[in-house]
Amino acid sequence: MGSSVKVLVAGATGLIGASVVARLLSEGHEVIGLVRSPGANRAGNYQLLVLDIAVALQPEDWLPHLTGIDAVVNCAGVLQDSPREKTREVHRDAAAALFLACARVGVARVIHFSAIGVDRAQPSTFSATKLAGDQALMALDLNWVILRPSVVLGRPVFGASALFRGLASLPVLPSMPGTGRLQVVQLDDVVSTVVFLLAPASPSRVVLELAGPEQLTLDEVVGSYRRWLGWAPAATFVLPEPLASLLYRLGDFAAMFGWRPPMRTNAAREIARGAVGDPSNWTALTGIRPQTLAGFLALNPATVQEKWFARLYFIKPAIFVVLPFFWIVTGVVSLTTGYNGGIDLMQSTGAGILSAPTVIVGALADIAIGALIAWRSTTRKGLYGGIALSLLYLAIGSFLRPELWNEPLGPFLKVLPILVLHFVALAVLEER
């Protein structure tokens, strides 16, 4: 890329953004990584700019951050509207404001990530807003490049790339109905493209489709990962349409609590269209010949960590359903059908008139812990709260009713695996 440049990377901790940042840093360039949260995970030593893109809707919101910037790489994107994600604001309004600000201060180059096929069909707000962002950039007198990748795969995983590995771990592979073909593209090829296009003499005012060299079905992609992980082929079955629709709706429901599952209705609409394109212009312009999925996997043998991730993929959501259910239902039972039993237990310890308040406070604490775990932004606090409350129950119970350790149904002993499950949840909580 020549001499060192100063690059602002929006979405610096995302699947593509994090790899772009790492490559630029390795080549000696100065990077400012734009993130939404000051606690965002990052690899490497670079300056962080904390800014919620969804509310940076005017050029004036961006101008103070563009001083001295030579190039902007916009990797920011969201799948579907939710409490944590705003498609129109991120893809269209904030992007347009950023591009206008770049034009005002004379940023030398803007590289913007869109999605393959958005110019041909817009089955969801994801693709419609991505196209609107593209059009806002193309209307400006800037040295711009729009990259429209297919499904991006690599060693790092998030979203669909993680889902493929999780599906590959199942003993019987469910085949989703109504899915189009995919020309999956490798993350390394995408990052190399960004590096090439940041060079001062590289082409600009171009739109490139970043697609792999082969069209695959979703089942073929999952099958490739299963072979890579060293597992024998598995039987497949086609999910009935109503069941598939229910799974996507459950993903929408989880997103209402701040989680970001890849299986949501926008994903269903987009994948029905498929993710295919023509990589010939990309190769002609950059000289990059996209890798096949099989070729990439052959050069990157699977590790035991990869197998752990794949097998834990669907266990993780089960954990974060079971734990809130456990705490909330425990509290509700204590306030309803189990209330008298709780009073009797407390009175047997000599609590006397404090029995009822203790049962009520304990039940409300249980419900609060469950609610905290269910809501993504407070999950970590809820898990630590659950651990602390469980240890408190054990300590007080052991002091007041030590004989319960010897009960046939093991009411105290069962707390130990529950504690371990909380630690497992903490270990797998991070999304990327």
N, C-alpha and C positions, 0 to 999 in steps of 0.2 A: 504493500500500500504506500510505500515511499516514506516521507517524513512523518513525524508524529503529529497526530491531530487530536482535537478535543471533541469527544462525542458524547451527546446526551442520549441515553438508552432508556426509553419509556417501557415499563414492564420488565425491569431488570432482573427480577427473581422468577420470572415465568420460564416455561420450558425452553423457548427459543431465546428469550432475552438473557437468561443466565449464561447460556453457552456463547452468545455473542459477546457479552461482557468479558468472559474468561479468555476468549480468543484475542480480543483487542488488548487486554492487559498483557497477555503473553507476548504480544508484538510491540509493547512499549508505548501504547497510546494512552492518553489520559481519558478516563471514563467518569461520567457522572451518571449514576444509576437512579432512575426515578422509581420510587416505591410508594405504596399507599400507607404503609405502617412503619413507624420507627423501629419496630421489633422484627422487621422482615429478615428472613434468613438470607445470607449472602455468602458467596465464596470469593475470596480475594480481597485485596485492600484497595478500595476505591471510594470516592465521595458519594454519599447518599443524599438524594433530594427527596424529601418526604412531601408528597402532594397527592391528594385524592383526585384522580383524573376526572371522576364523575361530577365534580363540582367546579372544575377549572374550565368554564364554558365561554370565557371571554379572552381575547388576545392579551389583555392586560394581566390576566392571571399567569401567563406564560412569559411575558417580556422580561421580568426580573431574573429569570432563570436561564436566559439564552445569551447573556453577555459572554463574549469570547468563545461561544460554541461554533465549531467548524461544521459539524454534521449532526443530524438527529436521526435516530433509528427508532421507529415507533412499533414496538412489539406488543403493545397493550391490546387485550381483547378479552371478552367474556362470552359465555355461551348463551345465557338466558337471563331475563330479568328475575331478580330475587332481592332480598334485603341487602345482600352484599354486592350485587351485580346490576348494572344499568346499561343495557345494550345501546340505546339511542344516545345517551350522554357520552359513553366511552368511545363508541365507534364513529359517531357522526358529529355531535356538537363539540365535544372536547377536542377531537381530532381536527376539526375545521378551525377552531380557535388556535390550536398549536401551529397549524400550517400558516395561518394569517400572521401570527407572531413571527414565524421564521422568515416570511417574506418581508416584514417590516424591518427586521434587524439585519437582513442579508445573510442568513445561514446558507453556507455554500451548497449543502446537499441534504435532502430529506429522503430517507428510505422508509417506506410504509408497508407494513404487513397487512394484507387483506386475506382472502380465502379463495380457493379455486372454484370456478364456476359461478361466482356471484354476478357476473355480467350476462350469464345465460339464463339464470332462473333465481328467484328469491323466495324459496318456500317458507322462510321464517324471518322473524325480526333480526336474527343474527346476520343472515346474508343480505337482507335489505339495508340494514344500517352499515354494514361493511361497504356495500356499493356506494352508499351516500358519502361515506368518508373518502373513498377513492375519487369520486367526482369532485369533491371539494378541493382535493389536492391538485387534480389535473387542470382545474380552472385557474390556477395561480402561475405566475411567472417565476418559477423556481426550478432548480435542477433536481427534479424528483424522480424516484423509481418506486413503482408499486410491485410488490412481490405477492403472488397468489399461490401459496403452497397447498398441496393436498394434505392428507393426514400425515403429520410429522412423527417419525419414530426414531429412537436412538437409545443409548444406554440410560440417560435420564428418562423418567416416566412421569406423566401426569395426564389426566383425562383419558382420551381414547387409547393412548399408548399403554397406560396402566391397565385399562379394561381388557385389552387383548391378552395380556399376561395372566390376568386373573381368570379369564375364560379358559385359557389353555390349561389351567390347573384342575379344572373340574373333571370328575371321572366320566361324566357324560356331557357332551358339549351341546348346549342349546343353540339352535340356529334361529336368529331373528328373522321374521318374515319381512319381505318388502325392502331389502337392503340392496343398494346399487353397488357397482364395482368400485374398487379403490386402486389408485396408483400411488401407493404410499411412498413417501420421500424421506430420505435419511437426514437426520438433524445435522450431521457433519457437512453434508452437501449444501444445506440451507445456510449454515454459518459461513462456509467458504464463499458463497455467493455474496453475502453482505460485505465481507472483507474485500472482495474484488470490486464491488460497486462503490466502496468508499474511496477508492483511489481517485485523485483529482482528474485524471484524464479518462476515467471510465465513462461509458455512455450514460445518458440521463434522458428523462422524459420518455421512459419505456415502461411497459407492463409485461411482466414475465410470469408464466405459469411454471411453478416448481412441482413437477410430477415425476414419479418413478418411471422406469422403462417398461413396466408390465402392469396389466390390469388383473387384479385379484378379487375374488369374492371375500367377504368377511370371514367365512369359514376357512378359506385358504390361508388368510393371514394368521388366524388363530392356530391353525394346524402347523404352520411354519414355526411359531413360537413353541408349540408343544414338542416338536421334534428337537428344537434348539435346547429345550430344558431337559431333554433326555428321556422323555416319557413316551410310552407306546401309544399308537393311535387310539383314539377313544370313539365310542359310538356317538352319533349325533341324532338329534331329533328337532323338528321344526316346532317352535313355540306357537301355540294357537294365537291368532290375532288378538283376541280379548285379553289373554294373559300378558302378551307383549305390551299391549296398551296400558294395562294395569301397572307393569313395572316402570314404564316411562312416567306414569302419573305419580307413582310412589317417589320417583326421583324428584319430580316437581315439588312434592310435599316436603321432602327432606331439605330442598333448597329454601323453603320458607323459614327453616330454622337456621339458615346461614351456611349449610353444608353445600358442597359443589360436586354432586355426583355427575358422571359423564352421561348417564342414561336419563335424559329428560326429553320432553316433547320436541324441543327445537332440534335435538340430536336426531330424533326419529325422522323429522321432516327433511333434515339435511342429508342423512345417510340414505334415504330413499332415492334421492337424486343421484347419489354417488359422488365420488371425488376423483374425476378423471380429467385429463387435459393433454396438451401437446407440449412436451419439453424441448422440442427442436430449437425454438428461438432462444431458449435459456442456454442450451449447449452451444449454439452458434455464437452467442454474444460473449459468453464467459469461458468457454472451453471445458466446462464442468460436465462430465458424463455421469448422470445419476446412477447410484448403486442399486442393485436389486436387493430385495429384502433378504433373500437366501444368501447372497454374497456378503452382505453386512453381517448377518448372524454367524456365518462361517468364520469370519475374521475376528469375532468377539465371542469366544466361548462363554457359555453360561456358568455362573458361579453358584455356590450354595446360597449366597445372599439373594440371587435372582430367584431361586426356588422358594426361599422363605417368603419373599415379597409376593410371588404369585399365589402361594397357598394361603397367605394371610389376607389377600385382597378382599375376598367376600366374607371372611371372618370378621374383619374390621367393622363393617356396617352392622353386622349382627351384634357385636359387642356394644355399639353405641345405640342400639335399640334395646337390648336387654338391660343395661345398667339404668337408664332412666326409668324403664318399666319397673324394675325391681324396687328402686327407691320410692317412686311415686305410689305404686300399688301398696307397698309396705305402709306408707303414711296414711293412705286412704283406709286400708283395713284397720289400722290402729284407731282411726276416728269413727269407724262404723261397726262392722261385725265383730271386730276384735277388741273393741273398747273395754268391755267389761272384763275380759281376760287380762288386758293390760293393767287395769285397776287392781285386780286380784293379785297379779304378780308384784306390783309395786307395794301393795299393802303387806305382802308376805315378807318384804324387806324391812318393814317398820317405817315406811315413808309417811303413813298416816294421811293427814289432810293434804299433803303435797302430792299424793298419788295422781289425782286427776290432772292438775297442772303439768306434772312431769310427763304423763302420757301425751297430752295435747301438744306440748312444746316439742317433744321428741318426734311426734308424727308430722308436725309442720316442718321441722328441720329435715326430715326424710324427703318430704315433697319438694322442699327448696333445693336440696342436693340433686334430685332427679331433674328438676327444671333447669338447673345450671348446666348439668351434663348435656342435656338435649339441645340447648342453645349454643351454636358453634363458638360464638365469641367469648362465652364463659365456661366452655367445657373443661379447660384445664383447672380453673378454680373449683368447679364442681367435683372433679376427680380428687383433687387434694382435700376438699371438704369431706368427700365420702370416706377417704382413708382416715382422716382425723376423727370423724364421727364414729367410724367402726372401731378404731382403737379406744376411743372414749367409752363406747358401750362395753367393750371387752374388759377394760380396766375396772369400771364401776361394777359391772356384773360379776367379775371374778371376786371382787371384794365383798359384795353383798350376797351373792348366791353362788359360791364356788362349786357347789354340787352339780351345777348345770353343765360343767365340763364332762361329767360322767353320765349325762342323759343318753338314752339309747338313740335318739334322733339327732344328737349332737348339735344343739342350737348354737353353742359357742364355737365348736370345731368348724362348722360351716362358714363362719366368718372368715376363716383363713383363706380358702380359695377365692372368696369374694374380694378380699384385699389384693390377692395376686392378680385378679382380673383387672382391678383398677390400675395396677402398675403396668400391665400389658397395654391397657388403653392409653396410658401416658406415653408408652414407648412407640405406639403406631399412630399417634395423634396427628403429627405433621403431615401436611398434604404434599409438600414439595420442598 
